[in-house]
Amino acid sequence: MFIQFILVPVCRILSRRTLAMDTPSIDIQNIRAKYNNSQEPYLLEEKLPTTDPFSLFDIWFRDVASQSDLTFEEINAVSLSTVGKDLRPSSRMVLLKAYTPTGFSFFTNYTSRKGNQLKENPNAAMLFYWPKVNRQVRVEGVVEKLPNEMAVAYWNSRPLASRIGSKSSLQSEVVPNRQFLESKKTELTELAAREGGDAITKPNSWGGFHLVPQYFEFWQGQSDRLHDRIVFEQDREAWLIKRLSP
Ligand SMILES: Cc1cc2nc3c(=O)[nH]c(=O)nc-3n(C[C@H](O)[C@H](O)[C@H](O)COP(=O)(O)O)c2cc1C
């Protein structure tokens, strides 16, 4: 009793304290970046460049792309949140590989944790954050699988090393150690050397999803913290535009 309820918790607290004292502290409470929206100071509903959320996304994406070094900055990295039948949400980054007037596409493993959650519940949310322009975009909707031919075409366009990496991994499965993955990679690298890169074919479980949005929110940060939040909510064929309080 004494060990379980008194000694162990006290030791835990003490060890945390020691760690905190050893590491130089970062003053998180006082981190306050300045926002500088020199191009378009406010996002005003009466001055929107378009009333179509897909076009507004396109304008914002081009804006951030034009100000970024795309070799180093993954502006197409997006947080994807899913909720399976256990109702416990989970998020991870994926790379947006296309956006069209119907939605947002990415590639992954259908048997991964996210793949299984999307099978159980196709509702999903994406979150883009581009600190360089102080902008965030939230997208919520329902995913559909992309046709297999699109997945094959994209798979074949990827560098050999990426194809080998993806094929070496049963995404989200527990593996004994890194060596386990390295030996799969070696096997496939030898196969490609013997038979050519085309031998590294797309696994059946690898493919694309397309998120079809029903809701967008465009957020533009302001230094006075009165941020702009413009929502586009689908109402049958139309998009209703609303401003939310920040
Ligand atoms: C910047 C970045 C981009 C990523 N892009 C992808 C991607 O396009 N597809 C993918 O399956 N995983 C991608 N990942 C890995 C995922 O975040 C995640 O670890 C993996 O998909 C397994 O997630 P799950 O177990 O929830 O299914 C990326 C990770 C980062 C940090």
Ligand as a Chemical Component Dictionary entry (heavy atoms), coordinates in Angstrom:
data_LIG
# 
_chem_comp.id                   LIG 
_chem_comp.type                 NON-POLYMER 
_chem_comp.pdbx_formal_charge   0 
_chem_comp.three_letter_code    LIG 
# 
loop_
_chem_comp_atom.comp_id 
_chem_comp_atom.atom_id 
_chem_comp_atom.alt_atom_id 
_chem_comp_atom.type_symbol 
_chem_comp_atom.charge 
_chem_comp_atom.model_Cartn_x 
_chem_comp_atom.model_Cartn_y 
_chem_comp_atom.model_Cartn_z 
_chem_comp_atom.pdbx_ordinal 
LIG C1  C1  C 0 4.576  15.771 -43.423 1  
LIG C2  C2  C 0 4.043  14.354 -43.409 2  
LIG C3  C3  C 0 3.417  13.840 -44.533 3  
LIG C4  C4  C 0 2.902  12.554 -44.544 4  
LIG N1  N1  N 0 2.250  12.105 -45.649 5  
LIG C5  C5  C 0 1.640  10.886 -45.624 6  
LIG C6  C6  C 0 0.841  10.472 -46.726 7  
LIG O1  O1  O 0 0.647  11.171 -47.724 8  
LIG N2  N2  N 0 0.241  9.254  -46.636 9  
LIG C7  C7  C 0 0.391  8.459  -45.542 10 
LIG O2  O2  O 0 -0.175 7.359  -45.536 11 
LIG N3  N3  N 0 1.125  8.838  -44.488 12 
LIG C8  C8  C 0 1.754  10.045 -44.492 13 
LIG N4  N4  N 0 2.492  10.451 -43.408 14 
LIG C9  C9  C 0 2.595  9.563  -42.236 15 
LIG C10 C10 C 0 1.326  9.707  -41.387 16 
LIG O3  O3  O 0 1.344  10.912 -40.643 17 
LIG C11 C11 C 0 1.097  8.521  -40.451 18 
LIG O4  O4  O 0 2.231  8.314  -39.637 19 
LIG C12 C12 C 0 0.800  7.233  -41.212 20 
LIG O5  O5  O 0 -0.021 7.466  -42.325 21 
LIG C13 C13 C 0 0.135  6.210  -40.309 22 
LIG O6  O6  O 0 -1.049 6.765  -39.777 23 
LIG P1  P1  P 0 -2.227 5.846  -39.189 24 
LIG O7  O7  O 0 -1.572 4.769  -38.377 25 
LIG O8  O8  O 0 -3.083 6.763  -38.387 26 
LIG O9  O9  O 0 -2.976 5.260  -40.365 27 
LIG C14 C14 C 0 3.034  11.738 -43.388 28 
LIG C15 C15 C 0 3.664  12.263 -42.248 29 
LIG C16 C16 C 0 4.156  13.549 -42.265 30 
LIG C17 C17 C 0 4.791  14.102 -41.011 31 
# 
loop_
_chem_comp_bond.comp_id 
_chem_comp_bond.atom_id_1 
_chem_comp_bond.atom_id_2 
_chem_comp_bond.value_order 
_chem_comp_bond.pdbx_ordinal 
LIG C1  C2  SING 1  
LIG C2  C3  SING 2  
LIG C2  C16 DOUB 3  
LIG C3  C4  DOUB 4  
LIG C4  N1  SING 5  
LIG C4  C14 SING 6  
LIG N1  C5  DOUB 7  
LIG C5  C6  SING 8  
LIG C5  C8  SING 9  
LIG C6  O1  DOUB 10 
LIG C6  N2  SING 11 
LIG N2  C7  SING 12 
LIG C7  O2  DOUB 13 
LIG C7  N3  SING 14 
LIG N3  C8  DOUB 15 
LIG C8  N4  SING 16 
LIG N4  C9  SING 17 
LIG N4  C14 SING 18 
LIG C9  C10 SING 19 
LIG C10 O3  SING 20 
LIG C10 C11 SING 21 
LIG C11 O4  SING 22 
LIG C11 C12 SING 23 
LIG C12 O5  SING 24 
LIG C12 C13 SING 25 
LIG C13 O6  SING 26 
LIG O6  P1  SING 27 
LIG P1  O7  DOUB 28 
LIG P1  O8  SING 29 
LIG P1  O9  SING 30 
LIG C14 C15 DOUB 31 
LIG C15 C16 SING 32 
LIG C16 C17 SING 33 
# 
